[in-house]
Amino acid sequence: MNTQRLVIVLMLSLGLAFLYASYNAIGNIVAEQSRVQQQAVSPVYNLVSDELLRPLYIAETFASSIDFTTAMDADDLDEAALLQRLADMEQEIGLTFFVASEKSRRQYLSDGRRLELVEGEVAWYFEAKARDKDFMADLGQVGDVHLFFDVKMYSADREFLGYVGVGKPVKHFLDTFDQYKARYGYDFVFANDANEIILSSLPDLVVTDAYIPTLQSLDWYPADKPIPASYDSEIISIDESDFLITEFAIEELGWRLLLLSPLEARQAQVTKTFITNALAAIALILLLGGIIIALMLAYKRRLERHAEVDGLTGLPNRAGIERRFLELRKNADLLCVIILDLDHFKAVNDNHGHQAGDRVLQVAAGNLTADLREQDIVARWGGEEFVMLIPTDTLEEGRKIAERARSRLEAQSVASNGASISITASFGIAMGSPVSETLSDILSRADKALYRAKQDGRNRVSLADTA
């Protein structure tokens, strides 16, 4: 019964293990999705911080410099000193620096150039000046396009003094994008608040002197999606390849970043996670299933053994000895079959009661097994009859074993209500082959010998006639 309970518990455990494995697999797949997404997002933040926000912060620091504010507010601007200072800053920081003075209407660059700010010829300055915002990021410099971060400067009494700022070549961004794409596999599209694509890693969206693409010009941009659109991990198709597109806001610039991740690589990572978890789940289920099958087989064998055992004496019953007889066919050519019957057993039950009779049977069973060899078998055949299987090729050896058992029984007695019950038995022995005969065939001869033993006065061993 304990084995049965264990099987039930293990079957429930198998079901729970399947549910847990399924839950764990789903959890791991979700975690892998999150990990892949995080793997894509984390470098993007680093890219934005290093390549865009850092120049912006430098430009803002530049604009708050008291020295430059004083120089731009002066009526007699020392242009040579200003250019030298800008050149030193470029040398030290590695960015292009400029000052656009409202009073002199000139732009001074760290490469030593002076540009006249003539209205109608220099569009960026007057467009930026007309804006309400104190900051602007735009593209400029014909022949070598730069991304400039322009910050307005004011005097102490809020008089507009002009612009200062920093610039980085667009080529520098493209090289950086290529490195990120080679490492992480995704593409970038940066759009400003006018939906102009300022920077992109896609070759057909690279800004030139005469070309600034817009979101509306993109084939994969949904025509029914309003501008500005807001992407939240949607799937798009570009050149028959699927991409997961995710949008990030760059609030400091007023820009948006569209991150395009190829689904093929993501699916490969998720598929790998799924296969790993599926194999682990299958292994766990097979392990528990194997244990359950083994326990069920053990339980089945236990039930079979229990069905083959006599409940009173603990000896094999008729079914048990018949199975053992069949097993002897594999390794025994000859054997002696001994059948014995307790003498006058009915009188024991009649005179002393069935409890005393049961005790006699138990004592007899214990004595019959006492002198047996390891390969010998004794069973309760039914009632007061017992059967012994003695693998041997001589009838004499079987006779000796039966005689020892008879003598041992004769020396025993069972006390019952002050009376002593003696035990004797009559034995019949027959020789046979388990290979060519059935147990019934050999028992039939042994039973005839038992009948003679009883006729000859009981408490004796009788041999069957030899063939």
C-alpha positions in Angstrom: 0.0 0.0 0.0 2.9 2.3 0.7 4.2 1.7 -2.8 0.7 2.5 -4.2 0.7 5.8 -2.3 4.1 6.6 -3.6 3.1 5.9 -7.2 0.1 8.3 -6.7 2.3 10.9 -5.2 4.8 10.6 -8.0 2.1 10.8 -10.7 0.9 14.0 -9.0 4.5 15.2 -8.9 4.8 14.4 -12.6 1.8 16.6 -13.4 3.1 19.4 -11.2 6.5 19.0 -12.8 5.0 19.3 -16.2 3.1 22.5 -15.1 6.3 23.9 -13.5 8.4 23.1 -16.5 5.9 24.8 -18.7 5.6 27.8 -16.4 9.4 27.9 -16.1 9.9 27.6 -19.9 7.4 30.5 -20.5 9.1 32.5 -17.8 12.5 31.9 -19.3 11.3 32.8 -22.8 9.8 36.1 -21.4 13.0 36.7 -19.5 15.0 36.0 -22.7 12.8 38.4 -24.6 13.4 41.0 -21.9 17.1 40.3 -21.8 17.4 40.6 -25.6 15.4 43.9 -25.4 17.6 45.1 -22.6 20.7 44.1 -24.6 19.4 46.3 -27.4 18.4 49.2 -25.3 21.4 49.6 -22.9 23.9 50.3 -25.6 21.5 52.8 -27.2 21.4 54.8 -24.0 25.2 54.8 -24.0 25.3 55.9 -27.6 22.9 58.8 -27.0 24.7 59.9 -23.9 28.2 59.8 -25.4 27.5 61.0 -28.9 24.6 63.5 -28.5 24.0 64.5 -24.9 27.7 65.1 -24.1 28.2 67.7 -26.9 24.9 69.3 -25.8 26.1 69.6 -22.2 29.4 71.0 -23.4 27.6 73.6 -25.6 25.4 74.6 -22.6 28.5 74.9 -20.4 30.1 76.9 -23.2 27.1 79.3 -23.3 27.3 79.9 -19.5 30.9 80.9 -19.6 31.4 84.4 -18.2 34.5 85.0 -20.3 32.7 84.4 -23.6 29.6 86.4 -22.4 31.9 89.3 -21.6 33.8 89.0 -24.9 30.6 88.9 -27.0 29.0 91.8 -25.1 32.1 94.0 -25.7 32.0 96.7 -28.4 35.5 95.9 -29.5 35.6 92.1 -29.9 39.2 90.7 -30.0 38.6 88.3 -32.9 42.2 86.9 -32.9 42.0 86.1 -29.3 38.6 84.5 -29.7 39.7 82.3 -32.6 42.7 81.2 -30.6 40.6 80.3 -27.7 38.2 78.3 -29.9 41.2 76.5 -31.5 42.5 75.6 -28.1 39.2 74.2 -27.0 38.9 72.0 -30.2 42.5 70.8 -29.6 41.6 69.9 -26.0 38.1 68.4 -26.4 38.1 67.2 -29.9 34.9 69.0 -31.1 34.3 71.9 -33.5 33.5 75.1 -31.5 32.0 78.3 -32.9 30.7 81.7 -31.8 28.1 83.6 -33.8 28.1 87.3 -32.6 25.0 89.4 -32.9 27.1 92.6 -32.6 29.7 91.8 -35.2 27.3 89.7 -37.3 30.1 87.2 -37.8 30.6 83.5 -37.0 34.0 82.4 -35.7 35.0 78.7 -35.9 37.7 76.8 -34.1 39.3 75.9 -37.5 40.1 79.7 -37.9 37.4 80.7 -40.3 35.3 83.9 -40.1 31.9 83.8 -41.8 29.7 86.8 -42.4 26.2 86.5 -41.1 24.3 88.1 -43.9 20.5 87.8 -43.8 19.2 86.0 -46.8 22.5 84.2 -47.3 23.0 82.4 -43.9 19.7 80.9 -43.1 20.4 79.0 -39.9 21.3 81.9 -37.8 18.3 84.0 -38.5 15.9 81.1 -38.3 17.3 80.1 -35.0 17.2 83.6 -33.7 13.5 83.8 -34.6 12.7 80.8 -32.6 11.5 80.9 -29.0 13.8 78.1 -28.0 17.2 78.8 -26.6 18.6 75.6 -28.1 18.7 74.1 -31.5 20.4 71.1 -33.1 20.8 71.3 -36.8 23.0 70.2 -39.7 25.4 72.6 -41.4 28.8 73.2 -43.1 28.7 72.5 -46.8 31.1 69.8 -48.0 31.6 68.3 -44.6 28.2 68.1 -43.0 28.3 68.5 -39.2 25.7 68.2 -36.5 25.8 71.4 -34.5 24.4 72.1 -31.1 23.5 75.8 -30.9 22.8 77.6 -27.7 21.7 81.3 -27.4 23.7 83.7 -25.3 22.4 86.6 -23.4 23.9 89.5 -21.5 23.2 90.1 -17.8 20.2 92.2 -18.7 18.9 89.5 -21.1 20.1 91.2 -24.3 20.6 88.7 -27.1 24.3 88.4 -27.8 24.3 85.6 -30.4 25.0 81.8 -30.5 27.8 79.5 -29.2 28.0 75.8 -29.8 29.8 72.7 -30.8 29.7 70.4 -33.8 30.6 66.9 -34.8 31.0 65.5 -38.3 28.1 63.3 -39.5 30.7 60.9 -40.7 31.8 60.4 -37.1 28.2 59.3 -36.3 28.1 57.0 -39.3 31.3 55.3 -38.2 30.0 54.9 -34.7 26.7 53.5 -36.0 28.6 50.9 -38.1 30.4 49.7 -35.0 27.2 49.4 -33.0 25.5 47.6 -35.9 28.4 45.2 -36.3 28.2 44.4 -32.6 24.5 44.4 -31.9 22.9 44.1 -35.3 20.4 47.0 -35.1 19.9 50.3 -37.0 19.2 53.8 -35.9 17.0 56.6 -37.2 17.1 60.0 -35.4 14.3 62.5 -36.3 13.9 66.0 -35.0 10.6 67.7 -34.0 10.0 68.6 -37.7 10.2 64.8 -38.5 13.4 65.4 -40.5 15.8 62.5 -40.3 19.0 64.1 -38.9 21.0 60.9 -38.4 20.6 57.3 -39.6 22.6 54.1 -39.9 20.6 53.1 -43.0 22.6 53.9 -46.1 19.7 55.4 -48.1 18.9 57.8 -45.3 22.3 59.4 -44.9 22.1 63.2 -44.9 24.1 65.1 -47.6 24.4 68.8 -48.4 21.4 68.6 -50.7 19.4 65.8 -49.1 17.6 65.7 -45.7 15.1 62.8 -45.7 11.9 62.9 -43.7 9.8 60.2 -42.0 7.1 60.7 -44.6 9.5 59.7 -47.3 10.1 56.2 -45.8 8.4 53.3 -47.6 8.0 51.3 -44.4 6.5 54.2 -42.4 2.8 53.5 -42.2 0.9 56.1 -44.3 -2.1 56.0 -41.9 0.1 56.6 -38.8 0.0 60.3 -37.7 3.1 62.4 -37.5 4.7 62.4 -35.1 4.1 58.7 -34.7 4.7 56.7 -31.5 6.1 53.2 -31.9 6.0 50.7 -29.1 7.7 47.5 -30.3 5.9 47.1 -33.6 7.0 44.8 -36.4 7.7 46.3 -39.9 9.1 45.0 -43.1 12.1 46.5 -44.9 13.4 44.9 -48.1 11.5 41.7 -47.3 13.1 41.4 -43.8 11.2 41.9 -40.6 12.3 44.3 -37.9 11.1 45.1 -34.5 10.9 48.9 -34.3 10.9 50.7 -30.9 10.8 54.4 -30.3 12.8 56.3 -27.6 12.3 60.0 -26.8 15.4 62.2 -26.4 13.8 64.9 -24.4 16.9 67.1 -24.1 17.0 67.5 -27.9 13.3 67.2 -28.7 14.2 64.3 -30.9 13.0 60.7 -31.3 15.1 57.6 -31.9 13.6 54.7 -33.9 15.5 51.6 -33.1 15.3 48.8 -35.7 16.2 45.3 -34.4 16.2 42.4 -36.9 13.8 39.8 -35.8 15.8 36.9 -37.2 18.5 37.3 -34.6 16.0 37.8 -31.8 14.0 34.8 -32.8 17.2 32.7 -32.9 18.0 33.7 -29.4 14.5 33.1 -28.1 14.3 29.8 -30.0 17.6 28.7 -28.4 16.1 29.5 -25.0 12.9 27.6 -25.9 14.8 24.5 -27.0 17.0 24.5 -23.9 14.0 24.8 -21.6 12.0 22.2 -23.6 14.8 19.7 -23.4 15.1 20.3 -19.7 11.4 19.8 -19.2 11.4 16.6 -21.3 14.3 15.3 -19.3 12.5 16.0 -16.0 9.3 14.4 -17.2 11.1 11.4 -18.6 13.0 11.0 -15.3 9.8 11.2 -13.2 8.0 9.0 -15.7 10.8 6.4 -15.5 10.6 6.4 -11.8 6.8 6.0 -11.8 7.0 3.1 -14.3 9.7 1.4 -12.2 7.6 1.8 -9.1 4.5 0.6 -10.8 6.3 -2.5 -12.0 7.7 -3.0 -8.5 4.2 -2.6 -7.1 2.8 -5.0 -9.7 5.5 -7.6 -8.8 4.7 -7.0 -5.1 1.0 -7.6 -5.7 1.9 -10.8 -7.6 4.1 -12.0 -4.9 1.5 -11.2 -2.3 -1.0 -13.2 -4.3 1.4 -16.1 -4.3 1.9 -16.2 -0.5 -0.1 -18.1 2.1 -1.4 -15.6 4.6 -1.2 -18.0 7.6 2.2 -19.6 7.2 4.0 -17.1 5.1 5.0 -19.8 2.7 4.3 -19.7 -1.1 0.8 -20.9 -1.9 -0.2 -23.1 -4.8 0.1 -20.3 -7.4 3.5 -19.4 -6.0 5.0 -22.9 -6.2 3.6 -23.4 -9.7 5.4 -20.2 -10.8 8.7 -21.4 -9.1 8.3 -24.8 -10.8 8.2 -23.0 -14.2 11.4 -21.1 -13.3 13.2 -24.4 -12.5 12.8 -25.3 -16.1 15.6 -22.9 -16.9 18.3 -24.4 -14.6 17.1 -27.8 -13.4 16.8 -31.0 -15.5 15.5 -33.2 -12.6 13.9 -32.7 -9.2 12.2 -34.4 -6.4 8.6 -33.4 -5.6 7.6 -34.1 -2.1 4.0 -33.9 -0.9 3.2 -34.3 2.8 0.1 -34.3 4.8 -0.2 -33.6 8.6 -1.5 -36.7 10.3 -4.9 -36.5 11.9 -5.2 -32.8 11.5 -9.0 -32.8 11.4 -8.9 -34.2 14.9 -6.8 -31.3 16.0 -9.4 -28.8 14.8 -12.2 -30.8 16.2 -10.7 -31.4 19.7 -8.7 -28.2 20.2 -10.3 -25.6 17.9 -9.2 -23.9 14.7 -6.8 -21.5 16.5 -4.8 -24.5 17.7 -5.0 -26.0 14.2 -3.6 -22.7 12.8 -0.8 -22.8 15.3 0.1 -26.4 14.3 0.2 -25.3 10.6 2.5 -22.4 11.5 4.9 -24.6 13.6 4.9 -27.2 10.8 5.8 -24.6 8.2 8.7 -23.3 10.3 10.1 -26.8 10.8 9.7 -27.7 7.1 11.9 -24.7 6.0 14.5 -25.1 8.8 16.7 -27.7 7.0 16.2 -26.8 3.4 18.9 -25.7 1.1 18.8 -22.3 -0.7 17.5 -23.8 -3.9 14.8 -25.9 -2.2 11.2 -24.7 -2.1 8.4 -25.5 0.3 4.8 -24.3 -0.1 1.4 -24.8 1.5 -0.6 -26.7 -1.1 -3.9 -26.4 0.7 -5.4 -27.4 4.0 -2.9 -29.5 5.9 -0.9 -30.4 2.8 2.5 -29.0 1.9 4.6 -29.5 -1.2 8.4 -29.4 -1.5 10.5 -28.9 -4.7 14.0 -30.3 -4.3 16.3 -29.8 -7.4 18.4 -33.0 -7.4 19.1 -35.8 -9.8 18.8 -38.6 -7.2 15.7 -39.8 -5.4 17.8 -40.7 -2.4 18.7 -37.1 -1.7 15.0 -36.2 -1.7 14.3 -39.0 0.6 16.9 -37.8 3.1 15.5 -34.3 3.1 12.0 -35.6 3.6 13.2 -37.9 6.4 14.9 -35.0 8.3 11.7 -33.0 8.0 9.6 -35.9 9.3 11.9 -36.4 12.3 11.9 -32.6 13.1 8.0 -32.5 13.0 7.8 -35.6 15.1 9.9 -33.9 17.8 7.6 -30.9 17.9 4.4 -30.3 19.9 2.0 -27.4 20.4 0.5 -26.5 23.7 -3.3 -25.7 23.7 -5.3 -25.1 26.9 -3.0 -27.3 29.0 -2.9 -30.1 26.4 0.1 -31.0 24.2 -0.6 -31.6 20.6 1.9 -33.8 18.8 2.7 -33.3 15.1 3.5 -36.0 12.6 3.3 -36.1 8.9 3.2 -38.6 6.0 5.4 -38.0 3.0 5.2 -39.1 -0.6 8.2 -38.5 -3.0 8.4 -38.7 -6.8 11.2 -37.9 -9.3 10.5 -35.9 -12.4 11.7 -33.5 -15.1 10.4 -29.9 -15.1 11.5 -29.6 -18.7 9.3 -32.4 -20.0 6.6 -32.8 -17.4 4.1 -30.6 -15.6 3.9 -30.2 -11.8 0.6 -32.0 -11.9 2.2 -35.0 -13.6 4.9 -35.4 -10.9 2.6 -34.6 -8.0 0.2 -37.3 -9.2 3.0 -39.9 -8.7 4.0 -38.4 -5.4 0.4 -38.4 -4.2 0.2 -42.1 -4.8 3.3 -42.6 -2.7 1.7 -40.4 0.1 -1.3 -42.7 0.0 0.9 -45.7 0.6 2.6 -43.9 3.5 -0.8 -43.4 5.1 -1.8 -47.0 4.5 1.4 -48.2 6.0 0.6 -46.4 9.3 1.4 -42.7 8.7 4.4 -40.7 10.0 6.6 -42.2 7.4 8.2 -41.4 3.9 7.2 -43.4 0.9 8.8 -43.3 -2.5 6.9 -43.4 -5.8 7.6 -46.2 -8.2 10.4 -45.3 -10.6 9.7 -45.2 -14.3 
